[in-house]
């Protein structure tokens, strides 16, 4: 399976948070899956840390790329096709980071690992 891991799912995975579903955790741990993390995620985390809206159990420099590399997660770079897909994207979700993750999933044919209730409205494959 080709996965794109949402920011919250990634943070819960790294923290061992029980809020992450067992299904999502198993898929994220399975090395047979292609596991991607959007560059929107490291951007979102950096912004929220700078604003004091987020605290990490490990440092940013440990998480990106250390924890990602240790778990076999690959950073998915943004491309023009991803930004172009944002233009017609309905405004079911107002969060710009999540909107980019949705656009990337659409363009790349990825299944999004998320519990976000706004994602189903976009018709992208989801796993939770």
Rosetta blueprint (number, residue, H / E / L):
1 X L
2 X E
3 X E
4 X E
5 X E
6 X L
7 X H
8 X H
9 X H
10 X H
11 X H
12 X H
13 X H
14 X H
15 X H
16 X L
17 X L
18 X L
19 X L
20 X L
21 X L
22 X H
23 X H
24 X H
25 X H
26 X H
27 X H
28 X H
29 X H
30 X L
31 X L
32 X L
33 X L
34 X E
35 X E
36 X E
37 X E
38 X E
39 X H
40 X H
41 X H
42 X H
43 X H
44 X H
45 X H
46 X H
47 X H
48 X H
49 X H
50 X H
51 X L
52 X L
53 X L
54 X L
55 X L
56 X L
57 X L
58 X L
59 X L
60 X H
61 X H
62 X H
63 X H
64 X H
65 X H
66 X H
67 X H
68 X H
69 X H
70 X H
71 X L
72 X L
73 X L
74 X E
75 X E
76 X E
77 X L
78 X L
79 X L
80 X H
81 X H
82 X H
83 X H
84 X H
85 X H
86 X H
87 X H
88 X L
89 X L
90 X L
91 X L
92 X L
93 X L
94 X L
95 X L
96 X H
97 X H
98 X H
99 X H
100 X H
101 X H
102 X H
103 X H
104 X H
105 X H
106 X H
107 X H
108 X H
109 X L
110 X L
111 X E
112 X E
113 X E
114 X L
115 X L
116 X L
117 X L
118 X L
119 X H
120 X H
121 X H
122 X H
123 X L
124 X L
125 X L
126 X E
127 X E
128 X L
